[in-house]
């Protein structure tokens, strides 16, 4: 199974693709850092995200998509803008007829072996260790890979302790 993990954002958006190899272990396929903040105003940023995420899906053909669940932000405007980017990611998955699963930030962190309250550096260090990767461009890439790893772990029935919240179920 191949999973696309998405860490949404309108300044930086992380994409991480992992798959289960023949032995059942997680294997890195690709990751990307999108920088929509360089594209202009919000409509141009969202169009850029739509185009780039669509290309990644087409190129890497994931079976499922995993995203971080909505969390509470201190700044309402930031939360709304983040929701726009998340919406574009969900739209791309829906257009490709891919099921989308959502995980809480603490669940994602625990899935890669750090505390639910761990900082970004700890998540990145564990992701790099688990996938045997050198340094990553930004923590957004590590977060996206962590989201994908979380889903791979949760998709194994023998490891399932709490079901993922399934956002989109349709496949045609």
Number of C-alpha atoms within 10 A of each C-alpha: 13 21 26 30 32 29 27 25 24 22 15 19 26 23 26 28 28 27 21 17 12 8 6 11 13 19 17 21 16 15 22 22 19 21 16 22 17 13 16 11 10 15 11 14 19 24 14 20 25 18 12 17 22 18 13 19 18 11 9 14 15 20 16 19 26 30 28 23 16 14 9 8 11 8 8 10 10 13 15 12 16 18 16 19 25 24 15 20 25 23 16 21 22 17 9 17 16 22 18 24 22 21 21 16 19 14 19 29 27 16 19 22 15 18 15 15 11 13 11 14 11 17 24 23 18 17 25 18 12 17 17 11 11 9 11 16 12 15 20 25 27 29 28 30 35 33 35 32 31 23 25 23 19 20 14 10 9 8 10 11 8 8 12 18 12 12 14 16 11 10 9 5
